[in-house]
């Protein structure tokens, strides 16, 4: 297992500063909108305080928000990332990878020109060097792998511009989608909390979904020094993050968590998550166009 590369506030600022002196690509007009907040700032949500917030405004009103959070009574930090792309501008791709290598190199090699952000995709099974994707994989209208026999979770489907989160009772719709992958759990379904209880298992987490306005959203919660959040906490955190923008979340599904969970922001050269060798099933890639 590799070392966690935690994105501190100074790292965010340094990366952004280095980015600004480079030529601006694809009309990007990145700008730091907010920075460190005083210790007396109200909690981000019960149990978590925001000690820093950086917002990067991008082309066609897409944006990236990064919060440094501190859990009550815990010295370790958590970076919460949210990438928002307006419905009419979003370009979404599911790119198959299905190989093992050092994490950052895997994401850097994903063929997704102009990407604003990438997260990891679905679950996998098997031992080292024998891993394979678990569950439905449908790309470009072709089912490459059928759904699993699981009874929980659901599917992330996209036609390249919009995103849908489908429950298991809508597997037939997933099998007709242009592109779809299977994952679990559904954190938010129809605006309702999909997490019935908190099992207390903390790990790095990522998710993808859509707001009530139809905007495409990606999320990541990455802990420092092996920390993280439970799925129950993750659901609450992403709601709080969306509320900062005045957004409501309609449907959100979690992708694979733990050492496999990453958020890669190629334009800012920011990589959140563990940096050791991992197996990457697919990359969920979001851009604008």
N, C-alpha and C positions, 0 to 999 in steps of 0.2 A: 504494500500500500504506500502510495506516495505522500509527500508532505503537502499539507494544505497551503495553498497560496491565498492568503487572506488579503482582500483589497482594502487597505486602510485609507483614511481620508487623504493623507499625504500622497499615497500612491495614485489616488484618483486625480488629485490636482496636478501631480507631476506628469501623468499620462496625458491629461487634457492640455497642459501647457506645451508638451512636446508635440501634441497633435496640431495645435493651432499654428505652429510655425511651418507645418507641412502644407503643400497645396491642398485646397479643399476639394474633395472628390464628390461627384454626383450631386452637386448643389448643396452639400452639407453646410449648415450655418450654425455649428455647435457653439453653445454659449453656457458658461456656468452661471446659473441663476440663483443658487442659494448655497450657503457654506455652513461652517460650524455654528451650532446653536449653543446658547448658554446652558449651564447645568440645570438651571431652574425651569427649563422648558417643560411644558406639560407632557405626560407620558404619550408615546406614540400610540399605545393601547395599554390596557391594564397589564402590568407585569413587564412592560418593555418601555424604555426611554430612548428617544432619538437623540444621539449626541452629535450627529452631523447629517446633512442632506445635500446632495449634489444633484442638480437637474441639468440635463443636456438637451437643448432644443435642437431639432433636426429638420430635415427637408419635409415639406408637405405636412407639417404639424405633428409629425411623429416625435416622440421624446423618450428619454431614458432617465429614470429616477434611481438613485442609489442612496440608501439610508444606512448609516452605521448605528446599530441598535445595541443597547445594553440591557440584559435581563436583570431584573431585581435580584440582588443578593448574589450575583454571578459576575466574576471579573472578566470572563470571556466575552468577546463581541460577536455580533452577527451582522453580516452585510445582506440587506434585502434589496434586490434589484427588480425593477419593473420596466418593461419595454412596451410602449403603447403606440400602435400604428392605426391611423384613421381608416375606417372601413373602405372608403373609396380609393385609398392610396396603397393598401397593403398588398404585398407580394409574398406568398407563403409557399414553401417547398418542404417536402419530406425527402431527404437525401439518404439513401442506404449507404452504410459504411461496413458493418459486420466484420470488424477486425480489431485486433488488440495492438496497442502501441502506447507510448507516452501521451497523456491526455492532450496537452496543448498542440502537439504536432498533428494529432488526429483531426482536431477542429480546423487547424490552419490548412489542412489538405482537402477539406470538404469543398467540392465545386459548387459554390453558390455566390457568383459575382454580385457585388454591390450589397452584400448582406449588412443589415444593421446589427443583428444579433442572432445567435444560435444557442439552443439548448439541446441536451441529449434527448433521445427518444424512448422507446419502449423497453420492456424487460427482456432479459436473456436467461438462458439456463445452460448447464454444462460446466465441466471443469476447465481449468486454464488450458488454452490452446485448442479446446474442443467446444467452445461456447457457440451458441446459435440463438437467433431471435426467437422469442416466445410470443405466440399469438398472431393475430391478423397483421399481415403486411400487404397492402394494396397500393400499387404505384402506376400512374398513367393508365388507369382503367383496367389493369391486369392484377388478379389476385395471385400473389407470389407465395402466400402462405395463408392457410385458413385460420379462423378464430380458434382460440384454445377452448378447453372444456370448463374454464372458470365460470363461476356464477356471479361474481362481483366485478366492479369496475365498468369499463366501457371502451369507447373508441374516440380518437381524435381524427376528424375527417376534414379535408380541404379540397377546394377546386382551384386553388392557386391564388384566390383573392379573398375568399371568406373562410371562416373556420366554424365547424360544428362539433359539439361534444355530444356523443350518442351513448345512451345507456345500453346495457346488454340486451334489453328487450327490443332494441332497434338494430340488432346485428345485421338484419337483411338490408337495411339502409346503408350500413357501413360497407357491406359487400357490393353495393352499387355505386359507392363514392368514387370520385376520380382517384383520390389518394386517402389512405386511412391506415392507422396503426392502433394496436390494442394496448391499453394501459390501465392503471388502477392506483388509487381510488378516484372517483369523481368527487372533487372537493366541494363544488357548488353546482347545483343542478336546478335550472329554472329559477335562479335567484335564491334558492334555499340551501342552507348548510347541509352538506352531504356527510359530515363527520358526526356520528352519534355520540362518540365518547373519546376521551383522551387516553391513549395507551401509554403515554409518557416516553415513548421511544424517540430519542432525538437523533437526527441525522441531517445531512445536507439535502435540500429539496428543490425541485423545479416543477413548473406547471405551465400549461398553455390553455388559452380559452378566449372568450369574447365578452365584451361589455354589453349592457342593454342597448347601447347606441350602435352596436355592431363592430366596434373597434377590436382589433386583434391585440391580445396581450400575452406577454411572456413574463414569468416570475421565477426568481431564484432566491433562496435563503441559504446562505453559506456561513457556517460557523467557524470561529477561530479555534485553532488547536484541537480539532476533532470534535468540537461542539456541534450544535445545530438546533433544530426545532422538531417537535412532534408534528404529525400531519394535522392534528387538531389546532395546534398553535399556528401552523402554516396557513390554514384556511382563514383564521382571524387576522393574521398579518397582511395577507393579500387584500382582504376587504379594507383594512385600514389604509394601505397604500393607495388603493383605488380611490378612497374617499378624499385623500389629499388633492386629487385632481378633480374632485366633484363627479366621479364616475361610480356606477353601480355594476357589479359583476353579474352576468347572466349565467354562464356555464364555464367551469374550469375543471380540467382533469390533470392530475399529477402524472409526471413521467417517472422513470426509474430514479430512485434516490440513493443516498449513501455516497460511496466513493465515485459512483458513476454520474453524479449530479454536477452539472457545470453550466455556467453562462459565459459565452464568449462574445465580446464586443470588438470585432476586428477593426473598426474605424478608430476606436480609442485605444486599441492595443491593450485591452483589459481582459484578464482571464480570471474568473472566479471558480474555485473548486480545487480539488486535489490534483496534483500534477504528475503523479506516478503512472504506471502502466495500467490501463483500463481496457475493457472491451466496450466499444461503442456500437450500438445497434444501428441507429439512424441519428441524423441531426435534423431538428426542426428549425428551419431557417426562415427568418423574416426580413424583408426589405421593403422599399417603397418604389413606386413607379407610376 
